[in-house]
Amino acid sequence: MSALDPFLVEVIRHGLSAAAEEMSLVMTRSARSPLLREAGDLSSAITDAEGGLVGQGRDIPIHLGAMAYTVKELLKRCPVETLREGDALIYNLGALGGNHLNDVKVARPVFVDGQLVAFALSLAHWPDVGGTWPGSYLAEAVDTFQEAMRIPPMPILQQGALNRPVLDFILANVRDPVACEGDLLAQIAATEAAERRIRELCAQHGTSVFIACMARLHDLSEAEMRAAIAGLPDGDYEGEDFLDDGGPGGAPARIHVRIAIRGEEAHFDLSGSADRVANFCNTTPFIARSAVAYAARILSGREMQQNAGALRPLTIVTRPGSILEPGWNAAVAAGNHETSMRIVDAVFRAMEHVIPERLSAGGPATSGLLAFAEPMADQSWRMLYEVHGGGEGARHDRDGSPATRVHLTNTSNTPTEVIEANYAIRVEQQSIRRGSGGAGKHRGGDGVVRSYRVLAESMWLTSCVERCKISPYGLKGGADGLPFRITLTRDGVVEEIPGKKNMLLRRGDLVTMESCGGGGFG
Amino acid sequence: MAQRDWDIGTDIGGTFTDIIALHRLTAERRIAKVPSRPAAPVRAMLEALAAVGLSEPDVRRFVHGTTRVTNALVEGRLPRTALVVTAGFEDVLEIGRYRRQELYRLDTPPKAPPLVPPELCFGLRERVGPDGAVQQPLEPAEIDRLAAWLARQGVQSVAVCLLHSYANPAHERLLAERLAGLVPHLSLSHEVNPEAREYERASSTAFNAAAMPIAVEYLSELEEKLPIGAGLQVFHSAGAMVPVPAVKRRPLVMALSGPAAGVAASARIAQRLDRPRVLTFDMGGTTTDVCLIVDGAAEMADTRMIGGRPLRQPMLAVHSIGAGGGSIVKLGPGGLSVGPESAGSEPGPACYGRGGTLPTITDANAVLGYLDPAARLGDAIQLDVAAARAVIAPIAEALGMGVEEAALGIIKVANAAMARALRRVTVERGVDGRDCSLLAFGGGGPMHAVGLAETYGLSEIIVPAASSAFSALGCLAADFSFLQQRTLRLPLDGFDAEVFAARLAELEAEATAPLLANGIAPEEIGIERVALMRYAAQSDSLPVPFTPPFSPEALTEKFHRRHKALFGYATGEACVIESLRVEARRPTEMAPPRAEAPAAPRPPRARDCIFPGHGRVATAILARGALKDPVQGPAIIEDAWSTVVLPPAWQAAPDAEGNLLLTRSDAA
């Protein structure tokens, strides 16, 4: 190993990243759902033969963090010897390194000369995976069976051929099978592209060298992370943050972290977080790890490749029965992008007196999701996912940016001209929410306002938004930003829509989303 | 008496202006490089003309590409510009699309501020739907309110971008009529970029409006100093020439003309050498541009970011990465990286001796002996190889190897980054990059070409003649053309032939008009038509060229085949023509420039160079102008502005037009 050419390792690093980026390109260019093609709610990764993430696209951090476990856990269920060349497995179960049922994974084992060398993994957020409510987000879900279709690992591709019965079974359980089929074919095509690139790399540099380089990439990231942690002062730090609701009687639910920095290692104990909640804000331990991995990257203040090696110096503990390890049948749709963000904020709050210059004040740490589902005459559904950024929290050296995405998410808005051409909705306003950022030496960024007039007979609305009750926090004495506010104007009467809600809309209703401002700094 | 026998191409960069002059009868060629004058661009052009021994009465045709507009946009030195949008959408530029560039960093610069500040954005009460139906009419009183507001703002230019104007431009046209004479310059979104997605269209229209006062001022001065009428032309971002009056209306078209000119020249060479697939590789000090040319035509793209803001128009698909000769090499616990930080031109690489203390790619090249230690660089500073060794030494030490070995490794990593850019432009188009020829130019292109070819598996490299003034040559060789692209959203199920024919005719008229206005006869103008197609539920479209008579069935069939080739599958879903693109083109006939006369023989020179797998080798240093026969590597082939590195096992053969063809010596 020590004889491995250090420059060749970098060449392989570029090759793996390029392969993952190519997967995402295939997805966005050929997918059907606006959520994928306009908002980009998808991620691509390459893992080694053991499932250790080694190459990733420039996608969505929460996905990429969880994908470090998606193949690892799969291999516990489907041992290596059951996999064959030309197979690809489709699955979405939480227990298999999953996050929520909407994020459907396609994993393709890549063989070179009969040897398993890597996996190509494509994750896409499907706009609907069946279940009680169109869009598959049920705020009051008591368990995951109410949420959506659960897909155990099934061979969608067998020795290169599409497995029609599996595809038909899946399409029979979603509300927009036409778009869904196109999206799934795009995912399969993406993994095929990665397979081609991995084989090229092996042919050019030798399979054993390729495998050794992947191992070295893990070691290098581990070394970088160890050096970064060593640069943080040893000590015990504690932080907490709260979900708007989910606790008993709708009270805020607590996320708590105790961090122990010891030399080159960091221990994150999340056991003090709330018990399992009675709605869709639970999440999986993989998401807890993913959120901590992101936060650790920010704490490190360094450039490094996010891979399995970077996780080695971190230990992350969750408590069985808690909101972060609620059991595999708990409802988890919102936890993926809401509870995970609370973990990031809790970690930042724990460290804000130690390294404030590396952090930012509280911001739009939520998906900001409003999903509109329109029942069509032919009994199919048309789904619009609107995801909203807001004002970024200020930093020690600058104001927060307006209308942007932070931390674990990086999805885009959908243009008004695309919405109006495809959905029975008129966007009546789209503006900066002036003055919503918190004051301070540096101001928080401003949020946005967007309002939707319903033009159809009826629409099924889902809201899934955090920071509606608890404002994005100011840092070092900076003021909080204004919280999210969602309202319904019906027959001239204005009422608030809660941050997590399923409800029916009718023609003429006006839904207005005002997204949060960022907290100020100093 | 001067005869107006000279055709001039010039490329005005941020630092230098390149000029190439070609005599239309004798094919005599003259090349020069003079400093650019950002404050007096026209003066710099006339100085460049003087530098090749010519003046205004000699000039028949004068084609120029310039970064003037781009630089002004990037640096924010902009005229006071207003934006008029549909009421409720005043903040469209500030909101953007939400996405951030860096996933795992918070210490990033803030989002780029909007090109037009909020106080100069006006919300106009009107509304058109996605189908073009007027939902709220634009009342005369509303236009009066706008006119009164504009009168108070004292702006030099106005951009108008109303919702869905690509579907029905009536309200924008009405404004144009009523505001005529009230504002100095007006840009309408349905003219500048008639395509859906309001943020990208508004951003492009605002760019155009902000560029207009700058462009009109200097183009008018140029017309005055070079009164050659239709012979005065501007190179545009889609890789062709356009007459000055059209550019004054749409200065946006020249925003990326610099890189496009090099690609256009490459396309010409690909045609002449009959190479079906060519990858261009233009490596400069801070960035590297690559582009794919298939069957003699460069691929097209729609959108490019400038200073963090989208600019959307049909243009050559030039892909830039932030790695060039000045890119800084770093070694940390996590491994070795090259770029994106750059030493730029100040202080520059350590070997330039201007105070650079960080190792760069150029320093690695200096250590390996590829750069002429006696050459003078720019301001007469000599190469400092010892300084290059000194900055690379700590990396070598940390890795437990010699300085030369470390330098070779750095070049290998740099080439891997370049290969990633080549991969990007080929996979986007479904082309296997290894079937391509590599066309290398720019300061670092010919130096890195062989290493990159070996990394990427390419078997042929072309180093074009006049590689130093290559972009200027591209200006000269380019066709005359104008493009127009518009969103149509026409389903092929229940195809509306009437609407299609009407839109196509409009676009053809719009694309042809600037050429006709420039005195080109209609029969000389060729029309290229491309349907941008997608499955109904998709977002991205694929370009599908077609010729009359139009057949929806044939087009659908072609689309399915293209989709299958690119993505590996096709389905039976309904198809949509998202947009139509029409290009009117008048080909330019240009005799190939005569190869330069062989230079006077020089005493043979040699120095030690280090090549991967070969170590230190005595290497012949050859003057490019003196090459007549094929040369075996190892050799360094130099001309005034570029260096070709030819390692052992490679050979270089000059052709009749002065191009160098590099291939493996052991290839059959």
Interface residues (C-beta under 8 A of the other chain):
Chain A: D5 P6 F7 L8 V9 E10 V11 R13 H14 G15 S17 A18 E21 E22 L25 V26 T28 R29 S30 A31 R32 S33 P34 R37 E38 G40 R58 D59 P61 V178 A179 E181 G182 L185 A186 I188 A189 E192 A193 Q204 L217 L220 S221 A223 E224 R226 A227 Y294 R297 I298 G301 R302 E303 M304 Q305 Q306 R358 L359 S360 H388 G389 E392 R395 R398 D399 G400 S401 P402 A403 T404 R405 V406 N410 T411 S412 N413 P415 T416 E417 V418 E420 A421 E428 Q429 Q430 S431 I432 V448
Chain B: G88 F89 E90 D91 V92 E94 I95 G96 R97 Y98 R99 R100 L103 Y104 R105 L106 D107 P109 P110 K111 P118 G129 P130 L163 H164 A196 R197 E198 Y199 E200 G332 P333 G334 G335 L336 S337 L399 L408 G409 I410 K412 V413 A416 A417 A419 R420 R423 R424 V427 E428 T455 G457 R489 Y535 A537 Q538 S539 D540 H563 L566 F567 G568 Y569 T571 E573
